[in-house]
Each structure stands twice: as structure tokens, then as C-alpha cells.
Amino acid sequence: MTVRSKPRIVQTDNPLVFAQQQIDMAAELLQLPKAAHKLLRDPLRELHFQIPVKMDNGTTEVFPAYRVQWNDARGPSKGGLRFHPKETLDTVRALAAWMTLKTAVMDLPLGGAKGGVICNPKELSQTELERLSRGYMRALAHHIGPEVDVPAPDVYTNPQVMAWMMDEYEVITGHRAPGIITGKPLDLGGSKGRSDATARGGIYTVREAAKVLNIDLKGKTAAIQGYGNAGSFAHKLAVELLGMKVVAVSDSKGGIYDPEGLNYEQVFDHKRRTGSVVGFPDTRPISNEELLELDVTVLFPAALENVITGENAHRIQAKIVAELANGPTTPEADEILFQKGVFVIPDILCNAGGVTVSYFEQVQDAYNFYWKEEEVHQRLDEKMVEAFYAVHNIATERQVHNRLAADILAVDRVYQAMKHRGWV
């Protein structure tokens, strides 16, 4: 007997509600025991704290901060840290839930966590940013560790922030601990291949999706919403590895379109110089909303949550939607795209290259032996392909959309770990 996905649609833009709804649907299809379901749909623990920071002008600002450890049945919690002025606790919770599912989909011996600080890093000097970063680690140091919870970069955090945090942790504990943080600079124990890992992993899954759909990607078109780290590298790698033509890209200020294709080096240099892709010569301006609805082979949502919704899903023309962002598609839109025959590569699979290479970094730090970049790429390729077909096989067997298939795979793996531990 096969079961088609029928999401219980909740009219909200709260990502936590969506994450819990995804867990609920998978738990229902797996007929999980009540206790296991309850343990999976809420975080095991949360830390709420405030960080006082002495500003350069002599005043003190206080920044609210969080760390959510969703589930660690499969191993130490793993997840990024976001510095954002509009950060919310529910967003951090949702991202921690998705990290739990993501590490399970990739079959990594890790759990899921996420952190956030409500601040605007663009308004902070480098010294203020360093004090904030070290303050976050001081507040958290006794609740994390290489075998407990390992943070990583996320929105508006970077290798330098990770380096400050690692150093502060080592000062507090009095011993070397490069494995406490991933996404570090290479000279402090970072991994080669980490900078483009999220995009590269996504490109590998697009390659496999094209095989399943019998599409030759060479010369085909792509559009990218979001031109940060993942989006810009997706532009570069879609051309280099897949032979595609990227015809549209956008950022928070707007987008650009050229049916003849956009040159990665030139667009990236323009953004570096001006702060936006907007205004790139000889292109047509396009809005973020218009970009999503372009007639392209592959659409990469690589920016924000909830951009493909029940309102615009009917107008999506891409054959493949590769989710490099977290939570870009709502449950209502999932069902619409599924009925339209759009092949969605869900976020917990598509953008899992980042956490996978972060795991590789943890392994290398533990061994104090570091791999060549080619080896990182090869190992990442193998993990992404393995996870892609594990999800695809469940989707085919159960006749459900890929997100629900990924959720089923992940929830079952976490449940098995909880059961073997004797939690349920």
C-alpha cells in the first residue's frame, strides 16, 4: 500500500511550525511510538542568555543570544551560529530541528543544534565583533565541546568569528581543542573544501536528479535567488561542473537577468565592489519574485525561508528546485510542486554539503591529519550520492514527495538511535 503526502496545512510563516509539521507527517507514516514522537518534535534543551559587550565608545550593549540542542541521540549536536538583527528563537529552533534531520539524512554520527545572537554585525567594529564572539563562547563554554555540541559559521558569521570563539574556549578550558568549532581558518585546523561545500554538495545532487529525470544539463539554464556564499559558488560550479548557463541571480537588493548567460567572475567582482549584483552592465533588472518564476531547468533558492509558497508555487516553471537555503518552500507549496511534477531536492539533502565537510573537519581535527582538497571533494561526492538515492528510493517506493521521503529517512534513523539507547 502506498501513501501520498497530504500535509496538514498551517497558515503561518513560523519556520518552527513547518519543521514540526514535517516531523509529524514522517512520524505518522512510520507509526512512531508517542514518546519517540514527542522527543523528536521539541528540543532536548535550550540555552537563553545575554551577552554584555563593551562598545568602542565606552558604553555597554546587551545582546540576547540562544543555543538550541534539538536531539543528540546519534552523536554530538552540530549546527551553525547566526548573527542577525531579526533573529528569533523559533527560527533557531526550526534550524536546530532541520540540522537533526540533515545529519541523519547524510548518515553522520551527529545530532542537530543551532545558535543565534540578535545583533547587526554590519554596525559593529571588528573589535566589538570580537568581544561579542568571545562573550558568546564564555556564556556557552560549559555546555558545548567536541563530544557535546560543535558550532559552525552561518548567517553573518565567518572563519574569523570561529577562530575567536575557538581561542576563547581554549583559554577557558586551558587546553587545545580545535574540534570545538568547524569552519575555522585553515591554519587553525580548518578543512580544505569547506568554503564551497554547501554549493558543491547541492550541485552533486542536481547532477543526480538530472540522471533520474533523463535531462542533459549541458547548456541548460539556471536561476539563483540569493548571491551569498552558497549562491555565488552555485553559479561558479553550475557552469564548471554541469556546463549550465546561469541566466539570472539576485540578492536582497534585487536581481539581474541575461538570457545569454552571466559570467561568474564578472558578476562576483561587481558584487564585491558595489555590494550587490544590481546594476551589472548589459542585464535586465528582475525582482526576486520574478526570478523564482523564470522558465529555467534548475532553480536554486539560496536566500531566505518561505519564498516558495501556496501563492506562487503554481507559477514555478523550473524542472528541478534545488534548495540551498533552509526552509525556502512551505508545506502547501510542496504539495503543489509535487502535483506539478517539479523535482524538489529538499534543503536537508541539497544543502547538506556544508555540515558534511564540517564533519570531515571534525574527523581531521581528531586525527591531527588533514586531507587534500581533492580527497574532500571525492568523499563529499560519495556521501551526497549515497544520501540522494536513499531519499529517492523512499520517495519512489512510497510515492511521496522528496521532502517527506527525506524526513521519513531522517526521523527513522534518529528513532532507531533513541530506541537503542533505551530512551523510548
C-alpha positions in Angstrom: 0.0 0.0 0.0 1.3 3.4 -0.9 0.6 6.7 0.9 0.6 10.1 -0.8 1.6 13.1 1.2 -1.3 15.2 2.5 0.2 18.0 4.6 -1.9 19.4 7.3 -1.5 23.0 6.1 -1.0 25.6 8.8 -1.3 29.2 7.7 1.7 30.7 9.3 5.2 31.9 8.4 6.7 30.5 11.5 9.5 28.0 10.4 9.2 26.1 13.7 5.6 25.1 12.8 6.8 23.9 9.4 9.6 21.9 10.9 7.3 20.3 13.4 4.7 19.6 10.8 7.4 17.8 8.7 8.4 15.7 11.7 4.7 15.0 12.5 4.0 13.6 9.0 7.0 11.4 9.0 6.3 10.1 12.5 2.7 9.3 11.5 3.7 7.3 8.4 6.4 5.5 10.5 3.8 4.9 13.2 6.3 6.1 15.8 5.5 5.5 19.5 4.1 8.6 21.2 7.2 9.1 23.4 9.6 9.0 20.4 7.4 11.5 18.5 7.3 13.8 21.5 11.1 13.6 21.9 11.6 14.4 18.2 9.2 17.3 17.8 10.7 19.5 20.6 14.2 20.4 21.6 16.0 18.3 24.3 17.5 21.5 25.7 17.8 25.3 25.1 20.1 27.9 26.5 18.9 31.6 26.6 21.4 34.2 27.8 22.5 37.8 27.4 25.9 39.0 26.3 27.2 42.3 27.7 29.6 43.9 25.3 31.8 47.0 25.9 31.5 49.1 22.8 34.2 51.3 21.4 32.6 54.5 22.6 32.7 53.2 26.2 29.0 52.3 26.6 27.8 48.7 27.2 25.3 47.0 24.9 23.5 43.8 25.9 22.7 41.3 23.1 20.2 38.4 23.6 21.5 35.0 22.5 20.4 31.4 22.1 21.7 27.9 21.6 19.2 25.1 20.9 20.3 21.5 21.1 17.4 19.6 19.4 18.5 16.0 19.6 21.8 14.2 20.2 20.8 10.6 20.1 23.0 9.9 17.1 26.0 11.9 18.3 27.3 15.4 19.4 25.0 18.2 18.4 26.1 20.1 15.3 24.9 23.4 13.9 25.7 26.9 12.9 25.6 30.3 14.7 23.8 33.2 13.2 24.4 36.9 14.0 21.3 38.7 12.7 19.2 41.8 13.8 15.9 39.9 13.2 16.9 36.6 14.7 14.1 34.8 16.5 14.1 31.9 19.0 11.6 29.9 16.8 13.8 30.3 13.8 16.8 29.0 15.8 14.6 26.1 17.0 13.5 25.2 13.5 17.0 25.3 12.2 18.1 23.0 15.0 15.4 20.6 14.1 16.4 20.7 10.4 20.0 20.1 11.4 19.0 17.0 13.3 17.2 15.7 10.2 20.0 16.8 7.9 22.8 15.0 9.8 20.6 11.9 9.9 19.8 12.0 6.2 23.6 12.2 5.5 24.1 9.3 8.0 26.6 11.3 10.0 27.2 10.4 13.7 25.9 13.7 14.8 22.8 15.4 16.2 21.4 18.8 15.5 21.8 22.3 17.1 21.7 25.9 16.1 22.7 29.2 17.7 21.7 32.8 17.3 22.6 36.3 18.5 20.3 39.2 18.0 22.6 41.9 16.6 23.5 43.7 13.5 27.2 42.8 12.7 27.3 45.4 9.9 27.0 48.1 12.6 29.8 46.6 14.8 33.5 47.4 14.5 36.0 44.5 14.3 36.9 44.9 18.0 33.2 45.0 19.0 32.5 41.9 16.9 35.4 40.1 18.6 34.1 41.0 22.1 30.7 39.7 21.1 32.1 36.5 19.7 34.2 35.8 22.8 31.3 36.7 25.0 29.1 34.1 23.3 31.7 31.5 23.9 32.2 32.4 27.5 28.4 32.0 28.1 28.3 28.7 26.3 31.7 27.1 27.1 30.5 24.7 29.8 27.6 23.5 27.6 29.4 22.6 24.4 32.6 20.7 23.4 34.0 18.4 20.7 32.0 15.5 22.1 28.9 17.5 23.1 28.0 20.3 20.7 30.1 21.8 17.9 29.1 25.2 16.5 29.9 26.4 12.9 29.5 29.6 10.8 26.1 30.6 9.5 24.5 33.9 8.6 26.9 36.8 9.1 29.5 34.7 10.9 32.7 33.5 9.3 36.0 31.8 9.8 37.4 34.7 11.8 34.5 34.6 14.2 35.0 30.9 14.6 38.7 31.5 15.3 38.0 34.0 18.1 35.5 31.5 19.6 37.9 28.6 19.5 40.6 30.7 21.1 38.3 31.8 23.9 37.2 28.2 24.5 40.9 27.1 24.8 41.6 30.0 27.2 38.7 28.9 29.4 39.5 25.2 29.4 43.2 25.5 29.4 43.9 23.0 26.6 43.9 22.8 22.8 40.6 22.0 21.3 40.4 22.6 17.5 37.4 20.3 17.3 35.2 22.6 19.3 34.4 24.7 16.2 34.3 24.0 12.5 34.5 26.4 9.6 37.8 27.6 11.0 40.7 29.2 9.0 43.0 26.5 7.5 45.9 27.5 9.7 43.8 26.8 12.9 42.6 23.3 11.8 40.0 24.1 9.2 39.3 21.8 6.3 40.1 22.4 2.7 37.0 22.3 0.6 34.8 23.9 3.3 34.2 27.3 1.6 32.2 25.9 -1.4 30.9 22.7 0.3 27.3 23.8 0.6 27.0 24.7 -3.1 29.2 21.8 -4.2 27.0 19.3 -2.4 23.9 20.8 -3.9 25.5 20.7 -7.4 26.2 17.0 -6.9 22.5 16.3 -6.1 21.4 18.3 -9.1 23.6 16.1 -11.3 22.0 13.0 -9.9 18.5 14.4 -10.2 19.2 15.1 -13.9 20.2 11.5 -14.3 16.9 10.3 -12.7 14.9 12.7 -14.9 16.9 11.9 -18.0 17.9 15.6 -18.5 21.2 16.6 -20.2 22.2 19.7 -18.2 24.9 20.9 -20.6 23.7 24.3 -22.0 20.5 24.3 -19.9 19.5 27.3 -17.8 19.6 28.1 -14.1 18.5 30.9 -11.9 19.8 31.6 -8.4 17.9 33.6 -5.7 20.5 34.7 -3.2 24.1 35.5 -4.0 25.9 34.9 -0.7 28.4 32.1 -0.2 26.2 29.3 -1.4 24.5 31.2 -4.2 27.7 32.6 -5.7 29.5 29.3 -5.5 26.5 27.6 -7.1 26.9 30.0 -10.0 30.5 29.1 -10.4 30.1 25.3 -10.0 26.9 25.0 -12.1 29.0 26.3 -15.1 32.2 24.5 -14.3 30.8 21.1 -13.2 27.5 20.9 -15.1 28.1 23.0 -18.1 24.9 25.0 -17.4 24.1 28.6 -18.3 23.1 30.8 -15.3 20.7 33.4 -16.7 19.6 35.2 -13.5 20.9 35.9 -10.0 19.6 38.1 -7.2 20.4 39.4 -3.7 18.4 41.3 -1.1 18.6 44.5 -3.2 17.3 43.0 -6.5 18.3 40.8 -9.4 19.7 40.8 -12.9 18.8 38.7 -16.0 20.5 37.9 -19.2 19.2 35.1 -21.4 22.7 34.7 -22.9 24.1 33.8 -19.5 26.0 35.6 -16.8 29.8 35.4 -16.3 30.6 34.3 -12.8 33.9 36.2 -12.3 32.4 39.4 -13.6 29.2 39.2 -11.6 31.1 38.2 -8.4 33.6 41.1 -8.9 30.7 43.6 -9.4 29.1 42.4 -6.2 32.3 42.6 -4.3 32.9 46.2 -5.5 29.3 47.6 -5.2 27.7 45.3 -2.5 25.1 44.0 -4.8 24.5 42.3 -8.2 22.1 45.1 -9.1 23.4 47.3 -11.8 25.6 44.8 -13.5 26.1 46.1 -17.1 24.0 44.9 -20.1 21.4 43.0 -18.0 17.7 43.5 -17.3 16.7 44.2 -13.8 14.5 41.5 -12.3 12.8 41.2 -8.9 13.4 38.3 -6.5 9.8 37.2 -7.1 10.1 37.3 -10.8 13.3 35.3 -10.7 11.6 32.4 -8.9 9.1 32.1 -11.8 11.5 32.1 -14.7 11.3 29.3 -17.3 14.6 27.6 -16.4 15.8 24.0 -15.9 17.1 24.4 -12.4 16.0 27.0 -9.8 18.3 27.5 -6.8 16.6 29.2 -3.8 19.7 30.2 -1.8 18.4 33.0 0.3 15.6 33.1 2.8 12.8 30.9 4.3 9.3 30.7 2.9 9.9 32.2 -0.6 8.0 29.4 -2.5 4.5 29.4 -1.1 1.0 28.3 -1.9 0.5 31.7 -3.6 3.4 31.4 -6.2 4.0 27.6 -6.4 1.6 27.3 -9.4 3.8 29.7 -11.3 7.2 27.9 -10.7 8.4 26.7 -14.1 11.7 25.1 -13.2 12.0 21.3 -13.7 14.3 21.0 -10.6 14.2 23.1 -7.5 17.5 22.7 -5.6 17.1 24.2 -2.1 20.4 25.7 -1.0 18.6 27.8 1.6 17.0 26.5 4.7 13.2 26.2 4.5 12.6 28.1 1.3 9.4 26.0 0.4 6.3 25.9 2.6 4.4 22.6 3.1 1.5 23.9 1.0 3.9 24.7 -1.9 5.5 21.3 -1.5 2.2 19.6 -2.4 1.6 21.9 -5.3 5.1 21.3 -6.8 4.7 17.6 -6.3 1.4 17.5 -8.2 3.0 19.7 -11.0 5.9 17.2 -11.3 8.6 19.6 -10.2 11.5 17.7 -8.8 12.4 19.3 -5.4 15.7 18.5 -3.8 14.9 19.3 -0.2 17.1 21.5 1.9 18.1 18.8 4.4 19.7 16.9 1.5 20.6 19.6 -1.0 22.5 22.0 1.3 23.9 19.2 3.5 27.4 19.5 1.9 28.3 22.2 4.4 27.6 20.1 7.5 29.2 17.1 5.8 32.5 18.8 5.2 32.2 20.3 8.8 32.1 16.7 9.9 35.1 15.9 7.8 36.8 18.8 9.6 36.0 17.3 13.0 37.5 14.0 11.9 40.6 15.7 10.6 41.0 17.7 13.9 40.6 14.5 15.9 43.3 12.7 13.9 45.5 15.8 13.6 45.9 14.8 10.0 44.5 16.8 7.1 43.3 15.8 3.7 43.9 17.2 0.2 41.1 19.2 -1.3 40.6 16.5 -4.0 40.0 13.9 -1.3 37.5 16.2 0.5 35.6 16.6 -2.8 35.6 12.9 -3.5 34.4 12.0 -0.1 31.7 14.7 -0.3 30.6 13.4 -3.7 30.2 9.8 -2.3 28.2 11.0 0.7 25.8 13.2 -1.3 25.2 10.5 -3.9 24.5 7.9 -1.2 22.0 10.2 0.6 20.4 11.3 -2.7 19.5 7.7 -3.7 18.4 6.7 -0.1 15.9 9.6 -0.3 14.9 8.9 -3.9 14.2 5.2 -3.3 11.9 6.0 -0.4 10.1 8.7 -2.5 9.6 6.1 -5.3 8.5 3.3 -3.0 6.0 5.3 -1.0 5.0 7.6 -3.8 5.6 10.7 -1.7 7.5 13.9 -2.5 11.2 14.1 -1.8 11.0 16.2 1.3 8.7 13.8 3.0 10.9 10.9 1.9 13.9 12.7 3.4 12.0 13.3 6.6 11.0 9.7 6.8 14.6 8.5 6.4 15.9 11.0 9.0 13.2 10.5 11.6 13.5 6.7 11.4 17.3 6.9 11.8 17.0 9.2 14.9 14.3 7.0 16.3 16.4 3.9 15.9 19.2 5.6 17.8 16.8 6.7 20.6 15.4 3.1 20.8 18.8 1.5 21.0 19.8 3.9 23.8 16.7 2.9 25.7 15.2 6.4 25.6 11.9 5.0 24.2 
